[in-house]
Amino acid sequence: MSQNLTHQQSKRAELQDWLRFVRGESHILREHPALLFQQAANQADDTVPASMARRGSKKGANSARAFVWRKTAVGCGMPDDSRIT
């Protein structure tokens, strides 16, 4: 029973990540749905949308090349290493 509850909580957390992503990016995705993978890949690395975008990219699910900001800490607040991946 405890294992089932843990699984449900995990799934709930994943869905909450997706909900935050969709709510935060809906203004872009409504006009440009093809940017789904790119916008997901640019989320914080520890989010479900970002990990799913990376996983899909490795499997070739997203044939378009995406621009991904490399998130690093720098004094000025700008990414110090922004590369095309």
N, C-alpha and C positions, 0 to 999 in steps of 0.2 A: 504494500500500500504506500509506503514512504517513497519508494522508487517512482511510482506512478505520479505522486504529488510533485516530486522534484522535476519530472519530465514536463508536467503541465506548467510549472512555474517557469521552466526554461523556454518553453514555446511561447508563453505569455510575454516574457521579456523580449524575445525575437520579434513578436508582432508589435510590441510597443516601439522598438527601434524602427520598424518599417513605417508605423504610423507617424512618428516624428519626421522621418525622411519625406514621406509623401506630403504631409502638411507643410513642411518647410520648403519643398521644391515644387509644389503644385503650380505656382505661377509660371515656372519654366516648362515643366512637363506638359502642361495644358497646351502650350503653343508649340513645343518641340519635343514630342514624345520619344523621338529617336535619341535624345540625350539622356535617357534613363541610366544606361551603364556609366556614362561619363560622370553624371551628377552623383551617382552612388559611389563611384570610385573615389570621388573627391570628399567624401564624408570622413569623419574621424576613423582612423584605422581599426579601432576596436568595436565598430558598429557592424551590425548584420548586413546592411546594404553594401558597405564597402567590402566586406569579406566575400559576399556573394558576387559582386562585380569582379573582384580579382579572380575568384574561382572560375567564373564564366569566361573571363579573358584568357586564362590558362588553357581552357578546353576549346578555345576558338569560337565560343558562342557569340562573341561580339566581334564581327569582322572589321568594324571601323576602329581606327587608331584613336585612342582617347588621350587627352591632355590631362595629366594628373599632377596636381601641386604636391610636391614633397613637403610634408609638414615637419619643420624643424624649428627649434627655439633660437631666436636671434634677438639681440637687443632692440632693434628697430621694429620688430614685429612683422617683418616681411620674410617670406621664405628665402633662405640663402641658397637653395639649390633647387630650382624649378626646372625639371627636365621633362621632355616628351618621352612617354613610355609606350 
